């Protein structure tokens, strides 16, 4: 069963029980734009307790707001009772809500006109109380009613407006845009997790560059990611970066991505984040140490936005390794193999491709790394170890740093192809450890 089929089934059941029900919100917007909705929502005149009696297995996901979750066949649909909202005091939620039986009242409390359309899934008729259809045709994001009031109610709407404009490739209606610009500092009051989610959707959406240009233009970027705002105006050596400053380079890279993973998009956003803090002019413009500083800045920013540890780790790894491609054709075989076998190396490769295409456009190192990755089987990149620490302990050698160093040397030699058997590896270890451990062994009987 698809989400749309379940939503239709729910709508039909409610209507058969004497209630009013429509598809509502983003799914209607996307259907009218010819896009595939990610999920479906239903709005109804029936109160929550009635919904729970109609759908006994439904869970209350927002009891205070009259929202129940109906699940079937592995898909879920949120069903919400029409409501109007009381005063907002925390910039996020209304203090009180009142359940309504009129869809118009429900439409008027929503954020943007294109998200306040109600669709009869069986007749195709649209209920439009706010001018959303006209704004869809004009490709406009417009706040419902007074824009300042909408943004004062929920400060996250400042970011949502930008996200919708970026993902849909719409303009923001002038009065709405003016209100966002004036009220941008309010976004500092939004929980980091909510900011994080909007940034993630912008980065992985269809037009991330446009999203970040809008964040800058509205003043939101300096509030939520001042580190990225600082990229603007930082000059680069024209022989390597004819495209312009670090901001322009980063925006071009975002523009070149096609449905990226979140970690790749974050890696692109932060890959040169250390350049503003390391800019200097010597024989040319240089950014000595920008990778190390960039890793620190990226980790701090991502932790501040409450990204999960594994996301931070991979994004920082992308920052850490993006300059290593410059030496890829000169690497020892063992170094190259270790490089190519990094976790999710395809993201490192794609970041480097975007980096090149957004600057000097020379793809020699990209093609070399890509070809070697294709040519080398996994067993060549990650061969079973010839020997382990247990083997050396069994030979009577003492554990310690020297043993670890020797085992790494042996793996390097194995990757280089100069050691191929366990016997050769044990002989090599014996020679090295005799010197390192003063020929002291514990003889085991």
C-alpha positions in Angstrom: 0.0 0.0 0.0 1.3 3.5 -0.9 0.9 6.6 1.3 -1.6 8.0 -1.2 -3.7 4.9 -1.1 -3.7 4.9 2.7 -4.6 8.6 2.8 -7.5 8.0 0.3 -8.7 5.1 2.4 -8.7 7.3 5.6 -10.5 10.1 3.8 -13.2 7.8 2.6 -13.7 6.2 6.0 -14.0 9.6 7.7 -16.5 10.8 5.1 -18.6 7.6 5.4 -18.7 8.4 9.2 -20.2 11.8 8.5 -17.0 13.9 8.8 -15.3 16.2 6.4 -11.8 15.2 5.2 -9.2 16.4 2.6 -5.6 15.9 1.7 -3.8 19.0 3.0 -0.4 20.8 3.0 2.7 19.8 1.3 1.3 16.7 -0.5 -1.3 18.9 -2.2 1.3 21.4 -3.2 3.6 18.7 -4.6 0.8 17.0 -6.5 -0.3 20.3 -8.1 3.4 20.9 -9.1 3.7 17.4 -10.6 6.1 16.3 -7.9 5.9 13.0 -6.0 5.0 13.8 -2.3 7.2 12.3 0.3 4.3 11.8 2.6 0.5 12.5 2.9 -1.5 14.4 5.5 -5.2 14.4 6.0 -7.2 17.2 7.7 -10.7 16.6 9.1 -13.6 18.1 11.0 -13.7 15.0 13.3 -12.2 15.4 16.8 -9.3 13.3 17.9 -11.4 10.9 20.1 -13.6 10.2 17.2 -10.6 9.5 14.9 -9.3 7.0 17.5 -12.6 5.2 17.5 -12.5 5.0 13.7 -8.9 3.9 13.6 -8.3 1.8 16.8 -4.7 1.2 16.1 -3.9 4.9 15.6 -1.3 6.5 17.8 -1.6 10.0 19.3 1.5 12.0 18.0 0.2 15.4 19.0 -2.7 15.0 21.5 -2.7 18.7 22.3 -2.9 19.5 18.6 -5.3 16.9 17.6 -3.0 14.7 15.5 -3.2 11.0 15.2 -1.0 8.7 13.2 -2.6 5.9 11.2 -0.3 3.2 10.0 -0.9 0.2 7.6 1.1 -1.9 5.3 4.4 -0.2 6.3 3.2 3.4 5.6 1.8 6.1 7.9 -0.4 9.1 7.4 -0.9 11.9 9.9 -4.6 12.9 10.4 -5.2 16.2 12.1 -8.4 17.8 13.3 -9.1 21.3 12.0 -7.9 23.8 14.5 -7.2 27.4 15.2 -4.3 28.5 17.4 -4.1 30.7 20.5 -1.3 33.0 21.4 2.3 31.9 20.8 4.6 32.9 23.6 7.8 30.9 23.0 8.3 31.4 19.2 7.4 27.8 18.6 4.0 26.6 19.8 0.6 28.1 20.6 -0.4 28.1 24.2 -3.8 26.8 23.4 -5.6 25.4 20.4 -9.3 25.2 19.6 -10.6 22.4 17.4 -12.8 23.6 14.5 -15.2 22.2 12.1 -14.4 24.7 9.3 -11.5 24.1 7.0 -11.1 27.8 6.5 -10.1 28.3 10.1 -7.5 25.6 9.8 -6.1 27.2 6.7 -5.7 30.6 8.2 -3.4 29.3 11.0 -0.9 27.7 8.6 2.4 29.2 7.5 2.5 29.8 3.7 -0.3 30.0 1.1 1.1 27.1 -0.9 0.9 24.9 2.1 -2.7 25.7 3.0 -4.5 24.0 0.1 -7.1 21.3 0.6 -7.6 18.6 -2.0 -10.6 16.3 -2.5 -8.7 13.2 -3.7 -11.8 11.7 -5.4 -13.0 14.8 -7.4 -9.8 16.7 -7.7 -11.5 19.9 -6.3 -9.3 22.3 -4.4 -10.4 24.3 -1.4 -8.2 27.5 -1.5 -8.8 30.0 1.3 -5.5 32.0 1.1 -4.7 32.3 -2.6 -2.3 29.4 -2.7 -3.1 28.3 -6.2 -2.3 31.7 -7.6 1.0 31.7 -5.7 1.8 28.2 -7.0 1.3 29.5 -10.6 3.4 32.6 -9.9 6.0 30.4 -8.1 5.9 32.5 -4.9 6.4 31.7 -1.2 4.0 34.1 0.6 3.2 34.1 4.3 -0.5 33.8 5.2 -1.9 37.1 6.5 0.6 39.4 8.1 4.2 38.0 7.6 5.5 39.5 10.8 2.8 37.8 12.8 3.5 34.4 11.1 7.2 34.6 11.9 6.6 35.9 15.4 4.4 32.8 16.1 7.1 30.4 15.0 10.6 31.6 14.4 11.5 28.5 12.4 9.2 29.7 9.6 12.0 32.2 8.8 14.1 29.2 7.7 11.2 27.2 6.2 10.5 30.1 3.8 14.0 29.9 2.5 13.9 26.1 2.3 10.7 26.0 0.3 12.0 28.7 -2.0 15.2 26.8 -2.6 13.8 23.3 -3.0 10.9 24.5 -5.2 13.0 27.1 -7.0 10.4 29.8 -6.1 10.8 33.4 -5.3 9.9 34.8 -1.9 7.1 37.4 -2.1 8.5 40.9 -1.3 6.6 41.6 1.9 7.4 38.1 3.2 11.1 38.5 2.2 11.2 41.9 3.9 9.8 40.5 7.1 12.4 37.7 7.1 15.2 40.1 6.6 14.0 42.4 9.5 13.4 39.5 11.8 16.4 37.3 11.0 17.9 37.6 14.5 14.9 35.8 16.0 16.2 32.5 14.4 18.9 32.5 17.2 16.0 31.5 19.5 15.2 28.3 17.6 16.4 25.0 18.9 19.6 23.8 17.3 18.0 20.5 16.2 15.3 22.4 14.3 17.8 24.6 12.6 19.9 21.5 11.8 17.0 19.8 10.1 16.3 22.8 7.8 19.9 23.2 6.9 20.0 19.5 6.0 16.9 19.7 3.8 18.4 22.7 2.0 21.7 21.0 1.4 20.2 17.8 0.1 17.4 19.5 -1.9 17.3 20.4 -5.5 18.9 23.9 -5.3 21.3 24.1 -2.3 23.3 27.0 -3.7 20.1 29.1 -4.1 19.2 28.2 -0.5 22.5 29.4 0.9 22.4 32.6 -1.3 18.9 33.3 0.2 20.2 32.6 3.7 22.9 35.2 3.1 20.6 37.7 1.5 18.1 37.6 4.4 20.8 37.8 7.1 19.9 34.3 8.4 23.2 32.8 7.5 25.3 35.0 9.9 22.9 34.0 12.6 23.0 30.2 12.1 26.4 29.6 10.4 28.7 32.6 10.8 31.6 30.4 9.8 30.1 30.0 6.3 29.2 33.7 6.0 32.9 34.4 6.7 33.8 32.7 3.3 32.5 35.8 1.5 35.2 38.0 0.1 38.1 35.7 0.9 40.3 35.9 -2.2 42.0 32.9 -3.7 45.0 32.5 -6.1 43.6 33.1 -9.5 45.8 30.5 -11.2 44.1 27.8 -9.2 40.7 29.5 -8.6 39.7 31.6 -11.5 36.1 31.4 -10.3 36.7 33.9 -7.5 36.5 33.9 -3.7 36.0 31.0 -1.4 32.2 31.7 -1.1 31.8 31.6 -4.9 33.8 28.4 -5.1 31.8 26.7 -2.4 28.5 27.8 -3.9 29.6 26.4 -7.3 30.4 23.1 -5.7 27.0 22.9 -4.0 25.4 23.7 -7.4 27.3 20.8 -9.0 25.9 18.1 -6.6 23.1 15.8 -7.7 21.0 14.4 -4.9 24.0 14.2 -2.5 24.1 12.4 0.8 24.0 14.7 3.8 27.6 14.0 4.7 28.8 14.8 1.2 26.9 18.0 1.2 28.2 19.0 4.6 31.7 18.1 3.5 31.4 20.4 0.5 30.0 23.2 2.6 32.9 23.0 5.1 35.8 21.8 3.0 37.4 25.2 2.8 36.0 26.6 6.0 39.5 27.1 7.4 40.6 29.4 4.7 39.4 32.7 6.2 41.4 32.1 9.3 44.6 31.1 7.5 44.6 33.6 4.6 48.0 35.2 4.0 49.9 36.7 1.0 53.5 35.5 0.4 54.7 34.7 -3.1 51.0 34.3 -3.7 47.8 33.9 -1.7 48.3 30.9 0.7 46.1 29.1 3.2 48.7 27.2 5.2 47.0 24.9 7.8 43.5 25.5 6.5 42.7 21.8 6.6 43.5 21.4 10.2 41.7 24.6 11.2 38.8 23.6 8.9 38.4 20.3 10.7 38.2 22.1 14.1 35.7 24.7 12.8 33.6 22.1 11.1 33.4 19.8 14.1 32.5 22.7 16.4 29.7 24.0 14.1 28.2 20.5 13.5 28.3 19.7 17.2 26.6 23.0 17.9 23.8 22.1 15.6 23.5 18.7 17.3 24.4 16.5 14.3 24.9 12.9 15.2 28.4 11.7 15.9 28.7 9.5 12.8 27.6 12.4 10.6 30.2 14.8 12.1 32.9 12.1 11.8 32.4 11.6 8.1 31.9 15.3 7.3 35.2 16.1 9.1 36.9 13.3 7.4 35.9 14.8 4.0 37.5 18.1 5.2 40.6 16.3 6.4 41.3 14.4 3.2 40.2 16.7 0.4 43.7 18.1 -0.3 45.4 14.6 -0.4 44.2 14.1 -4.0 46.9 16.5 -5.1 49.5 13.9 -4.3 47.6 10.8 -5.4 49.8 10.1 -8.4 52.9 10.2 -6.3 51.8 8.1 -3.4 53.5 4.9 -2.5 51.3 1.9 -3.3 50.6 1.2 0.3 49.6 4.8 1.0 47.4 4.9 -2.1 45.6 1.7 -1.1 45.0 3.0 2.4 43.6 6.2 0.9 41.3 4.4 -1.5 39.9 2.1 1.2 38.8 4.9 3.5 35.2 4.5 4.6 32.7 5.8 2.0 35.6 6.8 -0.4 33.1 7.5 -3.1 32.1 10.7 -1.2 35.8 11.8 -1.0 36.0 11.1 -4.8 32.9 13.1 -5.5 33.9 16.0 -3.4 37.2 16.2 -5.3 35.4 16.1 -8.6 33.2 18.9 -7.6 36.2 20.8 -6.2 38.0 20.5 -9.5 35.0 21.4 -11.7 34.4 24.5 -9.5 37.9 25.8 -9.9 40.7 24.9 -12.4 38.6 22.1 -14.0 41.5 19.7 -14.2 40.3 16.2 -13.5 43.6 14.2 -13.8 43.9 13.2 -10.2 40.2 12.4 -10.0 40.4 10.1 -13.1 43.6 8.5 -11.7 42.0 7.7 -8.3 38.8 6.5 -9.9 40.6 4.2 -12.3 42.8 2.7 -9.6 39.7 2.1 -7.4 38.0 0.3 -10.3 41.1 -1.7 -11.1 42.0 -2.9 -7.5 39.8 -5.7 -6.1 38.8 -5.5 -2.5 41.2 -8.2 -1.5 44.0 -6.0 -2.8 42.8 -3.0 -0.8 42.0 -5.0 2.3 44.0 -8.2 2.3 43.8 -10.6 5.2 46.8 -9.9 7.5 49.8 -12.1 7.0 50.3 -12.2 10.8 48.7 -10.7 13.8 49.8 -9.7 17.3 48.8 -13.1 18.6 51.3 -14.7 16.2 54.1 -12.5 17.6 53.1 -13.1 21.2 53.2 -16.8 20.4 56.8 -16.3 19.3 57.6 -14.8 22.6 57.8 -11.1 21.7 56.7 -8.6 24.2 53.5 -6.5 23.5 53.9 -2.8 23.2 54.3 0.1 20.8 57.1 -1.5 18.9 55.0 -4.5 18.1 52.2 -2.3 16.7 54.7 -0.3 14.6 56.1 -3.5 13.1 52.7 -4.9 12.3 51.9 -1.7 10.4 55.2 -1.9 8.5 54.3 -5.5 7.6 50.9 -4.4 6.3 52.6 -1.7 4.3 55.0 -4.2 2.8 52.1 -6.5 2.1 50.2 -3.7 0.3 53.4 -2.9 -1.7 53.7 -6.6 -2.6 57.2 -7.1 -1.1 55.9 -9.4 1.6 53.6 -12.2 0.5 53.7 -15.0 3.1 53.3 -15.4 6.8 56.8 -16.9 7.1 58.3 -13.8 5.4 56.3 -11.6 7.7 57.5 -13.4 10.8 61.2 -13.2 9.7 60.7 -9.5 9.1 59.1 -9.0 12.5 61.9 -10.9 14.2 64.6 -8.7 12.7 62.8 -5.5 13.6 61.8 -6.6 17.1 65.3 -7.9 18.0 66.5 -4.4 17.6 63.5 -2.6 19.1 63.2 -4.9 22.1 66.9 -5.5 22.7 66.6 -9.1 21.6 64.6 -9.8 24.8 62.0 -12.6 24.3 59.9 -14.6 26.6 60.5 -18.2 25.8 57.3 -20.1 25.9 57.3 -23.8 26.5 
